[in-house]
Amino acid sequence: MLNAVPVDAPEVELGLLDDLIAQVETAFRGKRETVRLSLAALLARGHLLFEDIPGVGKTTLARALTAALGLEFRRIQFTSDLLPSDVLGVSVYNPRTHEFETRPGPIFTNVVLADEINRAPPRTQSGLLEAMQEGRVTIDERSYDLARPFLVMATQNPLEQHGTYPLPESQLDRFMMRLSIGYPDADEERNVVLQSAGTHDAVDRIRPVLNAESVIALQERVDSVHADASIVDYLMSVVQATRAEPRFRAGASTRGAIALLRAARGYALVDGREFLVPDDVRRLAVPVLAHRLLPAGASAATGEAYQEAVGVLDDVIARIPMPV
């Protein structure tokens, strides 16, 4: 198991984050804003859920970002027969020592790619809840701390595809952001196709810009990003407007409001600032809140329900004046 990392690391120059993004873009091209949002979630100690069709670069993004951060990476392919012990680990009896020994699962790393998470049954999906919320796991009634930093990047197929299970609302709420990579523009896609033979080599050539200690230092620094009272009021107006909106069954929770503030602070840091501007809140509102909201006519968190929630949330945000 990975050891805990001390947090007394030297202060990191914010300009290194631009270098880090540039390194990621050598392998994951044409989606700079997706990289920025992913990095903001990591710095805010959040987890990411990508809903997209296969083949648009989700795994490449996860590997490239981890390599540039100088962190350890593990990929877990979620399938219908995957057990919680396959993710968390298991205790095995050693007849030579007459004791049970813990064999840690692949979740004991810095960045976990939970690939096609909604192909696993709910019991296995829920096995991630403690890890995502508490940074620890329980194996046979014993708790084990996970590595720091720790990030889950999960991918999800559209629920209309065969053999998928809806994520429980409690687990959706543990993801700080839900993002969609989408198709690249025509010129960028042409370049990707021409260079496709070297995709994996491009990831392998990425130069680490940070390390675990500096990532933790930046995560601690997110807490000190200044949020003016007027911007916090604006954020709360957005949250409260979702609760008053009749097109939602229920509005954003307090956890959602906390996540929005932390994500906005992380995004500001990625932008090289140690203070919030109103655009930070406006930019992060949909990625952070939309997957936590269920439209009034929906009975489950399907892909269509999410898209409807995005549209309603955009309307809600447009009605709220931004502070100047």
C-alpha positions as CSV (number, residue, x, y, z in Angstrom):
1,M,0.0,0.0,0.0
2,L,1.1,3.5,-0.7
3,N,2.4,5.6,2.2
4,A,0.9,8.9,3.3
5,V,2.7,11.9,1.9
6,P,3.7,14.8,4.2
7,V,2.1,18.1,3.4
8,D,5.0,20.4,4.4
9,A,6.1,20.7,0.7
10,P,7.5,24.0,-0.7
11,E,5.1,26.4,-2.3
12,V,4.4,25.6,-6.0
13,E,4.6,28.2,-8.7
14,L,1.2,28.4,-10.3
15,G,2.9,28.8,-13.7
16,L,3.8,25.1,-13.5
17,L,0.1,24.3,-14.0
18,D,0.3,25.8,-17.5
19,D,3.3,23.6,-18.2
20,L,1.4,20.6,-16.9
21,I,-1.6,21.3,-19.2
22,A,0.8,21.7,-22.1
23,Q,2.3,18.3,-21.3
24,V,-1.1,16.6,-21.2
25,E,-2.0,18.2,-24.5
26,T,0.9,16.5,-26.2
27,A,-1.1,13.2,-25.9
28,F,-4.7,14.5,-25.4
29,R,-5.3,17.1,-28.1
30,G,-8.0,19.6,-28.8
31,K,-9.8,19.6,-25.4
32,R,-7.9,22.1,-23.3
33,E,-10.9,23.1,-21.2
34,T,-11.6,19.5,-20.3
35,V,-8.0,19.2,-19.1
36,R,-8.4,22.4,-17.1
37,L,-11.7,21.3,-15.5
38,S,-10.2,17.9,-14.7
39,L,-7.2,19.5,-13.0
40,A,-9.4,21.8,-11.1
41,A,-11.4,18.9,-9.7
42,L,-8.2,17.2,-8.6
43,L,-6.9,20.3,-6.8
44,A,-10.3,20.6,-5.1
45,R,-10.0,17.0,-3.9
46,G,-12.9,16.0,-6.1
47,H,-13.7,13.0,-8.3
48,L,-14.7,13.1,-12.0
49,L,-17.4,11.2,-13.9
50,F,-17.2,11.2,-17.7
51,E,-20.2,10.2,-19.7
52,D,-19.3,9.6,-23.3
53,I,-19.3,7.1,-26.1
54,P,-16.2,4.8,-26.3
55,G,-13.2,6.0,-28.2
56,V,-13.1,9.8,-27.5
57,G,-10.0,9.7,-25.3
58,K,-11.1,9.2,-21.7
59,T,-8.4,6.7,-20.9
60,T,-5.8,8.8,-22.7
61,L,-6.8,11.9,-20.6
62,A,-6.6,9.9,-17.3
63,R,-3.1,8.4,-18.2
64,A,-1.7,11.7,-19.5
65,L,-2.9,13.8,-16.6
66,T,-1.5,11.2,-14.1
67,A,1.8,11.1,-15.8
68,A,2.1,14.9,-15.9
69,L,1.2,15.0,-12.2
70,G,3.9,12.4,-11.3
71,L,1.4,10.2,-9.6
72,E,0.6,6.4,-9.7
73,F,-2.2,5.2,-11.9
74,R,-4.4,2.0,-12.0
75,R,-7.2,1.2,-14.3
76,I,-10.1,-1.0,-13.3
77,Q,-12.4,-2.4,-16.0
78,F,-15.9,-2.7,-14.5
79,T,-17.9,-5.7,-15.6
80,S,-21.1,-7.4,-14.6
81,D,-19.2,-10.0,-12.6
82,L,-16.9,-7.6,-10.8
83,L,-17.0,-8.0,-7.0
84,P,-16.3,-5.3,-4.3
85,S,-13.2,-7.3,-3.2
86,D,-11.8,-7.1,-6.8
87,V,-11.7,-3.3,-6.3
88,L,-10.9,-2.9,-2.6
89,G,-8.9,-6.0,-1.8
90,V,-9.4,-9.1,0.4
91,S,-8.1,-10.8,3.5
92,V,-6.5,-14.2,2.8
93,Y,-5.5,-16.8,5.4
94,N,-1.8,-17.7,5.4
95,P,-1.4,-21.2,6.7
96,R,2.3,-20.7,7.4
97,T,1.8,-17.8,9.7
98,H,-1.8,-18.8,10.8
99,E,-2.9,-15.3,10.3
100,F,-5.0,-13.4,7.8
101,E,-3.1,-11.1,5.4
102,T,-4.6,-8.2,3.5
103,R,-4.0,-8.1,-0.2
104,P,-4.8,-4.6,-1.3
105,G,-6.9,-4.1,-4.4
106,P,-6.2,-1.7,-7.3
107,I,-7.9,1.2,-5.5
108,F,-4.7,1.6,-3.5
109,T,-3.1,4.2,-5.8
110,N,-3.3,7.9,-6.5
111,V,-5.5,8.0,-9.6
112,V,-8.0,5.2,-10.3
113,L,-9.7,5.0,-13.7
114,A,-13.0,3.2,-13.1
115,D,-13.7,2.3,-16.7
116,E,-17.4,1.8,-17.6
117,I,-18.4,2.0,-14.0
118,N,-22.1,1.6,-14.8
119,R,-21.5,-1.9,-16.2
120,A,-20.9,-3.2,-12.6
121,P,-23.8,-4.1,-10.4
122,P,-24.8,-1.5,-7.7
123,R,-23.1,-3.5,-4.9
124,T,-19.8,-3.1,-6.5
125,Q,-20.4,0.5,-7.4
126,S,-21.3,1.3,-3.8
127,G,-17.9,-0.2,-2.8
128,L,-16.3,3.0,-4.0
129,L,-18.5,5.3,-1.8
130,E,-16.3,5.1,1.3
131,A,-13.1,5.5,-0.7
132,M,-14.5,8.6,-2.5
133,Q,-15.9,10.2,0.5
134,E,-13.6,9.3,3.3
135,G,-10.3,8.5,1.6
136,R,-10.2,5.0,3.2
137,V,-11.6,1.6,2.7
138,T,-12.8,-1.2,5.0
139,I,-11.7,-4.8,4.4
140,D,-13.0,-7.4,6.8
141,E,-13.9,-4.8,9.4
142,R,-10.4,-3.2,9.3
143,S,-10.0,0.3,7.9
144,Y,-7.1,1.3,5.6
145,D,-6.2,4.8,4.6
146,L,-5.7,5.4,0.9
147,A,-2.9,7.2,-0.8
148,R,-2.8,11.0,-0.9
149,P,-3.6,12.6,-3.3
150,F,-6.5,10.3,-4.3
151,L,-8.7,10.8,-7.4
152,V,-11.4,8.6,-9.0
153,M,-11.9,9.2,-12.7
154,A,-14.9,7.1,-13.8
155,T,-16.3,6.6,-17.2
156,Q,-19.9,5.9,-17.9
157,N,-21.6,4.6,-21.0
158,P,-25.0,6.1,-21.9
159,L,-27.6,4.3,-19.9
160,E,-29.5,3.3,-23.1
161,Q,-26.6,0.9,-24.0
162,H,-27.1,-2.8,-23.2
163,G,-25.9,-4.2,-19.9
164,T,-25.6,-1.0,-17.9
165,Y,-26.9,-0.1,-14.4
166,P,-27.9,3.4,-13.3
167,L,-25.5,4.9,-10.7
168,P,-27.2,5.4,-7.4
169,E,-27.9,9.0,-6.6
170,S,-25.8,8.8,-3.5
171,Q,-22.8,7.8,-5.6
172,L,-23.5,10.4,-8.3
173,D,-23.4,13.0,-5.5
174,R,-19.8,11.9,-4.6
175,F,-18.5,13.0,-8.0
176,M,-17.5,16.7,-7.9
177,M,-18.0,17.1,-11.7
178,R,-19.7,15.3,-14.5
179,L,-18.0,16.0,-17.9
180,S,-18.4,15.0,-21.5
181,I,-15.4,15.1,-23.8
182,G,-17.3,14.9,-27.1
183,Y,-15.8,14.8,-30.5
184,P,-12.8,17.0,-31.4
185,D,-13.2,19.6,-34.1
186,A,-12.5,18.4,-37.7
187,D,-8.9,19.7,-38.0
188,E,-7.9,18.4,-34.6
189,E,-9.5,15.0,-35.3
190,R,-7.6,14.8,-38.6
191,N,-4.3,15.4,-36.7
192,V,-5.2,12.8,-34.1
193,V,-6.0,10.2,-36.8
194,L,-2.7,10.9,-38.7
195,Q,-0.8,10.5,-35.4
196,S,-2.8,7.6,-34.0
197,A,0.0,5.1,-34.3
198,G,2.0,7.0,-31.6
199,T,-0.8,7.7,-29.1
200,H,0.6,5.4,-26.4
201,D,4.1,6.6,-27.0
202,A,3.0,10.2,-26.6
203,V,1.7,9.4,-23.1
204,D,4.9,7.6,-22.2
205,R,6.9,10.6,-23.3
206,I,5.1,13.0,-21.0
207,R,7.4,14.7,-18.5
208,P,6.3,14.8,-14.9
209,V,5.7,18.5,-13.9
210,L,4.6,17.9,-10.3
211,N,4.8,15.1,-7.8
212,A,2.6,13.9,-4.9
213,E,4.0,16.4,-2.4
214,S,3.4,19.4,-4.7
215,V,-0.1,18.2,-5.6
216,I,-1.0,18.0,-1.9
217,A,0.5,21.5,-1.4
218,L,-1.7,22.9,-4.1
219,Q,-4.8,21.1,-2.7
220,E,-4.1,22.8,0.6
221,R,-3.7,26.1,-1.2
222,V,-7.2,25.8,-2.8
223,D,-8.6,26.5,0.7
224,S,-7.0,29.9,0.8
225,V,-8.3,31.1,-2.6
226,H,-10.1,34.3,-1.7
227,A,-13.9,34.3,-2.2
228,D,-15.5,37.8,-1.9
229,A,-18.8,37.9,0.0
230,S,-20.6,39.1,-3.2
231,I,-19.4,36.0,-5.1
232,V,-20.4,33.6,-2.3
233,D,-23.8,35.3,-2.3
234,Y,-24.0,34.8,-6.0
235,L,-23.1,31.1,-5.6
236,M,-25.8,30.7,-3.0
237,S,-28.4,32.5,-5.2
238,V,-27.7,29.8,-7.9
239,V,-28.1,27.0,-5.4
240,Q,-31.2,28.4,-3.8
241,A,-32.7,29.1,-7.3
242,T,-32.5,25.4,-8.1
243,R,-34.5,24.6,-5.0
244,A,-37.2,27.1,-6.0
245,E,-37.3,25.8,-9.6
246,P,-40.5,23.8,-10.2
247,R,-38.9,21.9,-13.1
248,F,-36.6,20.1,-10.6
249,R,-37.8,17.5,-8.2
250,A,-35.3,18.7,-5.6
251,G,-32.7,21.4,-5.7
252,A,-29.0,21.3,-5.1
253,S,-27.9,20.0,-1.6
254,T,-25.5,21.7,0.8
255,R,-22.9,19.2,-0.4
256,G,-23.5,20.5,-3.9
257,A,-22.9,24.1,-2.7
258,I,-19.7,23.2,-1.0
259,A,-18.5,21.3,-4.1
260,L,-19.3,24.3,-6.3
261,L,-17.2,26.6,-4.1
262,R,-14.3,24.2,-3.9
263,A,-14.4,23.5,-7.6
264,A,-14.5,27.3,-8.4
265,R,-11.5,27.8,-6.2
266,G,-9.6,25.0,-7.9
267,Y,-10.5,26.5,-11.3
268,A,-9.2,29.9,-10.2
269,L,-5.9,28.3,-9.2
270,V,-5.6,26.6,-12.5
271,D,-6.2,30.0,-14.1
272,G,-3.3,31.4,-12.1
273,R,-5.4,33.4,-9.6
274,E,-5.8,33.2,-5.8
275,F,-9.1,34.9,-5.9
276,L,-12.5,34.1,-7.3
277,V,-14.3,36.0,-10.0
278,P,-18.1,35.5,-10.8
279,D,-17.2,33.7,-14.1
280,D,-15.6,30.9,-12.0
281,V,-19.0,30.1,-10.4
282,R,-20.9,30.5,-13.6
283,R,-18.5,28.2,-15.5
284,L,-18.5,25.5,-12.9
285,A,-22.2,25.5,-12.0
286,V,-23.3,23.0,-14.7
287,P,-20.4,20.5,-14.4
288,V,-20.8,20.5,-10.6
289,L,-24.6,20.8,-10.1
290,A,-26.4,19.3,-13.1
291,H,-25.8,15.6,-12.3
292,R,-27.1,16.2,-8.7
293,L,-30.5,17.5,-10.0
294,L,-33.4,15.4,-11.3
295,P,-36.0,16.9,-13.5
296,A,-39.6,16.8,-12.2
297,G,-40.8,14.3,-14.8
298,A,-37.8,11.9,-14.5
299,S,-37.8,8.8,-12.4
300,A,-34.1,7.9,-12.8
301,A,-30.8,9.6,-13.6
302,T,-30.8,8.6,-17.3
303,G,-28.8,10.4,-20.0
304,E,-31.9,12.2,-21.2
305,A,-32.7,13.3,-17.6
306,Y,-29.2,14.7,-17.3
307,Q,-29.4,16.7,-20.5
308,E,-32.8,18.1,-19.5
309,A,-31.3,19.1,-16.1
310,V,-28.5,20.9,-17.9
311,G,-31.0,22.9,-20.0
312,V,-33.1,23.9,-17.0
313,L,-30.0,24.8,-15.0
314,D,-28.7,27.0,-17.8
315,D,-32.1,28.8,-17.8
316,V,-31.8,29.3,-14.0
317,I,-28.3,30.7,-14.1
318,A,-29.2,33.1,-16.9
319,R,-31.9,34.7,-14.7
320,I,-29.5,35.5,-11.9
321,P,-27.5,38.7,-12.2
322,M,-23.8,38.4,-11.7
323,P,-22.0,40.6,-9.2
324,V,-19.8,43.3,-10.7
